Every structure is written in structure tokens, then in C-alpha cells.
Amino acid sequence: MNTESLPYGPAFGLGILLPVTALLLVPLVIGARRAGSMAGAFVVVALWLRYIAGAYHLYMFKPLAAGLSGNALLSIGVTAFGLLFVVRPANLALKWLLPVYLLVVLALLSAVLNGDPAGGINAGVKYAYLIVIAIAVFQALRIDPEARFLSWAMISFLPLLVFQALSVVLHLPKGSEDGDGLVWIGGYNHEAAFSVALMTGFLVGAFAKSAPRAVRFGFLLAILIGIVLAGYRTTILALAPLALATFLSGLTLSVRRDQRAPMAVTAAVAGFLLVSVAVLLYSAKFADLGAFLSDPTALIKPPRDFDYLERQVMSARPLIWSSYIYAWADGTPLQHLIGFGPESWVGLFKVYPHNTLVGTLYDLGWFGVAAMLGLWVTMFAAAISARGERFKLVAAHFAFFLLNMATMPFWQVEGLALYGVLCGYTIYAARTAAMPRPAPLRLAWP
């Protein structure tokens, strides 16, 4: 249920981990107590637990009981608690969640037909975690429409920011994935999961509309700096739509209604300038992405046909994708439809697929790809139908789509938490928009 197959990154010793964790417990308790509802407190604590566990990856990745790692047991425990004590049974029937249930059924079916029922159960638990987080966010918003609990949820990301700052101060970097420099991920295992967790923080800050403006700005700025220091190109690129939408809407809504039209124009120009500067700063870092997008089909070919230079493009992602696609193509007709089973690639390939659709094609076949696309389309349509913050919601879903194109948030619990928060907010906004507005009162005159 995480990046256990990846090599361990640098880690802090218990002499640092334990006292810092004890200090971070103080704001967590305050935030949970002030979240305003059981569901809101659950979101705050569930996210915090996941991110603090990442700092203990040397211990949490090891099997602790029944062959399960500490991370897996923690995720199961959080999911079970949420289902038993937080989620209202009626909310499990929300129509927007039907595509998730379809993915669970397909995962179980593929696992059984491929002789690996345990793989189906593991996938089912992951999707249950996603469902629990989404419904908890939805329920918290029904009690707290102003999303005050999200202001306290920003506390959940302090472990990431604090440990990252310590890694900079104590000079504890990690070699980047593409081998071209150092990244700073606070003693966590890998920059992919770390940066996805930070992206969740940016999402929470973007929608924490009741937080004091200075606090919210400082938090978003710290998250942006953290993502840049983590140096994971996929997350940097994927965050761009949400960051730009947050910037534009923040500027526009900061002035009186009669001044919003000229401010919107000013914000658009400023946003264009910011994007231009970013393109110039990161042009070298994303040069191979441009080369791939110019003719993507040229790099989807049998792995043996890749030359040395082609193997270096985008940190070897086209090579990885091709390996999975051609391995799937060599399967039986039934496996073309239902795949080889959830996470069946573990132990067969050196690295995970680095693309949700490619990974889903291998695991669940064409049916799985259709179900995954159905989930994304359903949530994107819900975002379009939302009321109030439609612009940011649509941008957030587009950002999540980009993230899935070069990494696999559905494999990482950090990614499931990200999508759970986003889906919960989207479902609430779409449901609110669908409810009839009360008719204006009319005075009857004699």
C-alpha cells in the first residue's frame, strides 16, 4: 500500500524523530478538538497519522503482523475506524462513489481469476480508504459549510514541513530520481509520495477559505517552497493549474465586487507572467517532456528497441510504460479485458508503472481503464456542476489528472488521501448546487 519496493531514502534517528513527534502532537490535539465535528477531527488526525508515519519509514515499511507492514496496518486501522465510527451508512450510497465501487469489484474479480485473492483484498482496502476520507470530508462540510475544519487540517502537514526544514538545516539531502541533483524530503523515503502529500497540503490550503489571510498565504507559500525543494517534476508540473487558479481567484475575490472585473484582467496578466517565468526557469528540467510530447508514439515501442538516449528520456518513463504495455499485450484475451490482477507487477518489474492508466491496464485490463476514466469523468463533471468555487475545483481535478500521467497516486496512500479530500469537497459542492434554492419571500398586500 505504499512505495515499499523503492530503496530507502535517508532517515532521521529516533533521537530526532521522537521529540519532534511529541512536539507536533500538541498542535494536532488542538486542531482535532477545534475541527468542529467528529468527521472534521477524523480528517485532521487521519492525514497527520499518514504523514508522521512516513518519517518512520525504516520501521513502518517492515512487516509487523500477519505479513503486513506498519503502514498497511495503520491504513487498515484508519479505514476501519472511519467506517465504524465516522461514516454514516447512508452516505456510502452517494451516486458519485459508484465508479469507485466498480473499481473494487473489478479488482476482486481480476484477483480471483488470476489466482491471487489477497491482491484483490489489498486493492479493496485502498479504495475503502479513499471512500472513507471522501465521505468524512463531505460530512464535515455538511456541518461546517465554511470549511473551518480545513483551516485546522493545515496542521496535519506540519510533520512534512518541519522534517523537511530539519533536513535542510542538518544537511540531510537525497539524490534526485533522475540523478541530476539533490532533493530535500525531510528524511522520508521517496520524493514522489512526499511531494504528493505536500500537494494535498496545497489543496487543503487553497480551500481553507475561513483561515486568516496571512496564515493561509504563509502556509501556501511554505508548501510551494517545499514542493520545489522536493524536486519531483511530476508534482511540480501537476500543481501548476491549481496554484494558478488559487492565485487568480485569490486576487479577484480580494477586492469589492465592482472592482473584480478589472482585477480579473490584472490577475490574468500577472498569472501569464508568472507562468512565463516558470517556463524559463524550468525549461531545461522539462526539455525531455517537450521532446516526448512532440511525438509520443515514437517512444512507445518494444523495450528492446530503446537506445541509450531514449532510455534517459523523462527518467525512463517511456521505457517503463512500454515494458508494461507490451507485457500486457502478451497476455491472454481474458487478461486483456481484466488484467493480471491488482499490483501483480510487484516482483516482476523493477519499478512501478509510473502512470495510473498504464498500471490499471496491466492490473485490470480494458475494463479497469474504462472504470478509472469513468471515475475521473464523474468527478470532473461534478466539479463543473459545483457552485461557488467551480474554477478552483476544475483546476484541482485537472491537476490530479496530470499527476496520474507520470506517477501513480492510486498506488500511494498519500495519493488516495489527496483524491479523497478533493472528491469529498467536490461531492459536497455538486450536491449543494443540485439542491433547489429557497424561493424568495413575497409579501402579500391586501
C-alpha positions, -999 to 999 in steps of 0.1 A, spaced: 0 0 0 29 23 -5 63 26 -21 78 -3 -1 96 -16 -32 116 16 -36 150 19 -20 150 36 14 159 72 15 178 89 43 161 89 76 164 107 110 173 87 140 148 82 169 167 108 189 152 134 165 120 116 155 106 110 189 110 145 205 98 163 173 68 139 171 59 147 207 60 185 199 39 180 168 13 162 188 4 195 206 -10 214 176 -26 181 164 -47 178 196 -57 215 194 -67 211 157 -87 180 163 -105 195 192 -114 226 172 -123 209 140 -160 213 148 -172 178 142 -162 141 145 -158 139 107 -136 170 106 -114 158 135 -111 124 118 -98 141 86 -72 161 106 -60 131 126 -60 106 96 -39 129 75 -15 137 103 -10 100 111 -2 92 75 24 120 72 41 113 106 43 76 97 63 85 66 91 99 87 94 65 104 97 46 71 126 25 83 102 10 108 68 13 91 78 -5 59 88 -36 78 63 -65 84 48 -61 119 19 -86 120 3 -112 96 29 -102 70 16 -66 68 38 -36 72 33 -9 97 20 14 70 -5 -12 58 -18 -18 94 -21 19 100 -41 24 68 -64 -6 77 -69 8 112 -77 43 100 -101 29 74 -118 6 99 -122 34 125 -137 56 98 -162 30 86 -173 21 122 -174 54 139 -174 83 114 -191 74 81 -228 74 81 -241 43 63 -265 63 41 -236 83 27 -220 51 13 -247 52 -13 -237 86 -27 -241 82 -65 -207 98 -72 -190 69 -55 -204 42 -78 -173 43 -101 -151 35 -70 -173 5 -61 -169 -6 -98 -131 -5 -94 -134 -26 -62 -155 -52 -80 -131 -53 -109 -101 -56 -86 -116 -85 -67 -128 -102 -100 -93 -99 -116 -76 -111 -85 -97 -142 -82 -95 -151 -119 -57 -147 -117 -54 -168 -86 -44 -140 -62 -74 -132 -39 -51 -114 -14 -42 -89 -41 -79 -81 -45 -84 -76 -8 -54 -52 -7 -68 -32 -35 -102 -31 -18 -88 -18 14 -70 10 -5 -102 21 -22 -120 18 11 -95 43 25 -103 67 -4 -140 63 2 -137 69 40 -116 101 35 -140 114 8 -172 108 29 -156 122 61 -148 155 42 -183 155 28 -199 150 62 -176 177 78 -187 202 51 -224 195 57 -219 205 93 -193 232 85 -201 248 51 -174 274 56 -148 246 58 -134 259 90 -121 223 97 -98 227 67 -81 256 84 -72 232 113 -64 204 88 -34 226 77 -18 214 110 -18 179 96 10 189 72 34 203 98 53 169 100 62 173 63 73 209 66 91 206 99 111 175 90 119 189 56 132 221 73 153 199 96 167 180 66 179 214 51 193 226 84 211 194 92 221 189 55 203 155 50 195 155 13 186 126 -10 198 120 -46 170 130 -70 152 104 -90 167 114 -123 202 117 -108 208 153 -117 210 168 -82 198 167 -46 163 169 -31 151 176 4 124 154 16 128 155 54 141 120 60 111 105 41 116 76 18 110 90 -17 102 123 -32 71 110 -51 50 103 -20 64 132 -1 56 157 -28 21 143 -34 15 147 3 26 184 0 3 188 -29 -26 176 -7 -15 204 17 -18 229 -11 -52 216 -19 -63 220 17 -49 255 20 -65 265 -13 -100 257 0 -94 267 37 -113 299 30 -120 307 66 -84 307 77 -68 341 84 -54 355 52 -18 359 65 -18 323 79 -32 309 47 -8 328 25 22 317 46 11 281 46 6 280 8 40 297 3 57 271 26 40 243 7 52 257 -26 87 261 -14 86 225 0 74 211 -34 102 229 -52 128 216 -26 114 181 -31 122 184 -68 97 159 -81 90 171 -116 56 154 -120 42 171 -89 57 205 -99 40 203 -133 7 189 -119 4 216 -92 6 244 -118 -31 245 -127 -43 245 -91 -16 270 -80 -25 294 -109 -63 290 -102 -57 297 -65 -36 328 -73 -61 342 -98 -92 336 -77 -75 349 -46 -66 382 -63 -101 386 -78 -120 379 -46 -98 402 -25 -115 433 -38 -150 447 -39 -175 432 -63 -175 463 -86 -137 461 -89 -135 424 -97 -136 426 -135 -105 448 -138 -88 428 -111 -95 396 -130 -78 411 -161 -49 422 -139 -47 388 -123 -47 370 -156 -18 391 -169 1 385 -137 -6 348 -139 6 347 -175 38 365 -164 43 340 -136 38 310 -159 63 326 -184 89 330 -157 83 294 -145 87 281 -181 120 299 -184 133 287 -150 123 251 -156 128 249 -194 159 227 -190 143 204 -164 113 197 -187 131 197 -220 127 159 -225 90 162 -217 86 185 -247 106 161 -269 82 133 -258 50 152 -264 62 162 -299 59 126 -310 48 103 -281 41 73 -303 78 72 -313 87 62 -277 60 36 -272 77 6 -286 92 -28 -276 116 -22 -247 144 -39 -266 142 -12 -293 152 16 -270 186 30 -275 207 45 -247 195 81 -252 158 71 -254 162 53 -221 171 86 -204 140 105 -216 118 116 -187 136 94 -162 130 64 -184 92 67 -181 85 58 -218 106 27 -214 87 18 -182 54 24 -199 63 3 -229 75 -25 -207 41 -28 -191 21 -22 -223 39 -49 -242 38 -73 -213 0 -68 -211 -2 -73 -249 14 -107 -244 -14 -118 -221 -44 -139 -229 -76 -124 -244 -92 -126 -209 -62 -108 -194 -66 -81 -220 -100 -75 -205 -95 -79 -168 -57 -77 -165 -32 -97 -145 -46 -88 -111 -41 -58 -87 -4 -50 -82 6 -82 -99 36 -64 -113 53 -64 -78 83 -87 -80 81 -89 -118 92 -54 -127 120 -33 -111 98 -2 -108 61 6 -106 43 17 -138 46 55 -132 13 61 -149 -21 52 -135 -37 43 -168 -7 21 -178 -7 4 -144 -45 -1 -145 -43 -16 -180 -18 -41 -167 -36 -49 -135 -73 -47 -145 -72 -46 -183 -95 -26 -206 -124 -29 -181 -102 -13 -154 -91 15 -177 -127 23 -186 -137 23 -149 -108 46 -139 -117 70 -167 -153 68 -156 -143 78 -121 -123 108 -133 -151 119 -157 -177 116 -130 -158 137 -105 -148 162 -132 -184 166 -142 -193 171 -105 -167 198 -103 -182 216 -133 -216 215 -118 -204 228 -84 -214 261 -70 -191 288 -57 -156 275 -62 -160 258 -96 -129 273 -111 -106 260 -84 -123 226 -83 -120 221 -120 -83 232 -119 -77 208 -90 -92 178 -109 -71 187 -139 -40 189 -117 -48 154 -103 -52 141 -139 -17 154 -148 -3 138 -117 -16 104 -128 1 107 -161 36 103 -147 32 88 -113 6 66 -95 -13 84 -67 -38 55 -67 -10 32 -55 3 56 -28 -18 62 3 -7 98 1 -23 100 -34 -55 83 -21 -57 109 7 -53 137 -19 -80 124 -41 -103 116 -11 -101 152 1 -107 165 -34 -136 141 -41 -152 148 -8 -152 186 -14 -164 181 -49 -193 159 -40 -204 184 -13 -202 213 -38 -220 194 -65 -247 182 -42 -252 217 -28 -256 230 -63 -282 204 -72 -304 213 -42 -332 237 -51 -326 272 -37 -353 286 -14 -378 308 -32 -376 345 -22 -403 356 2 -431 377 -12 -452 399 9 -489 397 3 -506 431 2 -543 435 9 
